[in-house]
């Protein structure tokens, strides 16, 4: 995904959940790994990630 398409998806995701879903799918694994390295608990990582995801779509 190039930067222009990604910027467009970010803007669209503010009003279109399908655009947000594409970004979520693209970055899910990277973000999960990043958080896991810091908390070292898969359960805590998933809870944190779900919480942050929920806040981002509100």
Secondary structure, 3 states (H helix, E strand, C coil): CCHHHHHHHHHHHCCCHHHHHHHHHHHHHHHHHHHHHHHCCHHHHHHHHHHHHHHHHC
